[in-house]
Amino acid sequence: MMTTVGYLPEETSSFVGRRAELARLHTALTTRRMTTLIGPGGVGKTRLALRAARAAADRYTDGAWWADLSPLYDDGLLLPTVSDAVGLADHTLRMPVEALCEWLGDKRLLLVLDSAEHLRGPCSHLLAEILTTSTGLTVLVTSRQPLGTHGEYVVEVPPLPVDGAPDALQLFSDRLRATDPRAGLDAPGDEAAAAEICRRLEGIPLAIELAAASIGRHSVAQLATRIGTRFDARGAGFGAAAAGGPGTGGFDAAGFGDGGPDGGFGASGVSRLDLLADERVWPRRHRTLRTAIGWSHELCTPLERLLWARLTPLRADFDEEIAREVCAGGPLTAVEVDRALQGLVAQSVLQRDGDRYRMLDTLREYGRMWLTELGEARAAADRHAASFLGLARRAHDGWTGPDQVSWYHKVSDTHLDLCAALEHLLVHDIGAAQEMAGRVGFFWACCGHLAEARSYARRALDAGPVEGPHRTRLHWVLGVAALLQGDFATAEKYGALCTAIALHDRDDEGMLGAAYLCGLTQLMTGKPAAALEMAGRVLRMTGSVPAGSAHRLRCHLVTVFALTALGRLTESEAATTTLRQACERGGEYWTRSYADYQLALIALLQGRPAASAAHARSMLAGKHRLRDSFGIALGLDILAAAIAAQGAGAQAARVYGTGHAYWRMVGHPQRGTPELGPVREACELQARAAIGDEAYQRAFERGQSDNAEVGLAAALRTELQL
């Protein structure tokens, strides 16, 4: 994944120079609480921030975390993005900023916000709040302009030096060899020509990288001559064509031809791209980069240029399938999309990491401008929304199949694009928005995006009339989100509403979903007998629904939870084993892991702690695959109790401490059905009795302060540490 939230993204190419800037940043991160790197697009702010953060990470006990803000078009998802970046998946009804401030309150960490220039006001306001309440927090920001936050220390990032230092030339050479390992600056005059290219490009790293990527079509000397001609023309004032605008690289009226010298101009003969050459609008270095991007644009084939424009609605990284769905049409067939993708990678317009692609924000801006010039902005947004509605449908249908985990990850990883698609559909196709919010809502609830699940479901219902299964799903999503946030009264209300709607519509799937919501609410509020009766009755009423359907499996889950709560352990174990086997046959992990949880609890209550620990670890492995922090927290509690019951007090205390860390991630004190309370109390008493209060506290605090992944890995080790 190139769009990374949590810890630091990998560097995929060499890092050149910047010793003075890194030394200055080292001092700034040591002595200042907020530092902002400013400079024009393409000057290297992101790479410098990443290198500085990696060098400083060990100084922060809670790590260095990265949030890429470039995919955000407004501040609506700013708080969720930053919360994701620091590992918070809040399940409470608190204001999100309150939850974030509390989560960061006792931590010592470095937070990097990359590409904040388009959200300067909201970022400044947010940082003012969290820096005030979180005394151990240090923030590093990249932006084209300062944020204006009180206490902000600004570091301007210059281009690489082109006279007296080899940095720019080294970057050109490195990127040349990355394109072709056999390439070099070995021919007579090559090094001088490359130095002239770097000088013409004023040492701007992105411009140099784009130039190096075009060497396959020109020798170094030819490239230097052509860039020189190009920049001389720009200096003589040839408007947009000279500044990387429509010029000889334009589209024709159909949007895909080579175009002529006036390509892309409106009826008035003036293009918006003329602004790129306007000194009142663009400082010199900005115009230099735009010129370099325009040069790279002209070297692309017409279909590569069309793909460049059509990719810009995508918020995050993407694969070839998404690119085909969002971009194919007219002359750009699915086959041509695949071919053009490789061309854009070769030109360094796209970065590739495995089967994923990403476009730098500066290049996306240029492509978006072209998309508007072509008159395709609305059509591209329609295709983008249709693609992600299709993804939501496929994910919903694939929930109980063998690809459940991959669908779960895909929905999580495309969160920003799904939100963008929903925003578009809420304006332009309300029915599709209502369908999409209902289909994706449960995934979001499981991924920890409860606020978004609840907000979009509410907005979809308020947007206009909705009937049938989509109406039931939207109310169901609202109820499940409320339940997970501890709002049991609201969950009960929506459970009753779902039941009434499903009965009216004679919707068996809806009835099963309503029974799950009502039954789980009853379990959480100490009414297992009522939950058992409802689940059993609805399962009998809906015999035509396949045994492996998602709602049917969840309804069976209510049954086994209720049997355990009622003390009918033998019946519960048999029912849970049958449920787990059904899940295993279908490749389903979410319900299966909760069946493992029930088997762990049953074994513990029956006095079989070793078996309980094995089931708990099986649950944790499943929940880890699904990135389900709430489920992991539950599993760690039951595992700690099973370990304590075997006499390993220190190990139990550490696992219990890790469980507390996960509970903090979801913003709750320990949660679960009421019968779990005595189990937790017994765990702590047994562990303290085994090793004493002081040793218990040390082990507990170690688990609580461990990196979450490290703590979970330690918990999953099967050897007992007596």
PyMOL commands that set and color helices and strands:
alter all, ss='L'
color gray80, all
select helices_A, chain A and resi 19-31+45-59+75-85+96-104+117-133+167-179+190-200+205-213+215-217+220-235+239-242+272-277+284-299+302-310+320-327+334-346+361-373+377-397+404-413+415-428+430-447+450-463+469-484+488-505+508-524+528-541+550-565+569-586+590-605+609-625+629-645+649-665+676-691+693-705+708-716
alter helices_A, ss='H'
color red, helices_A
select strands_A, chain A and resi 34-38+64-68+109-114+137-143+153-156+350-353+356-359
alter strands_A, ss='S'
color yellow, strands_A
deselect
rebuild
show_as cartoon
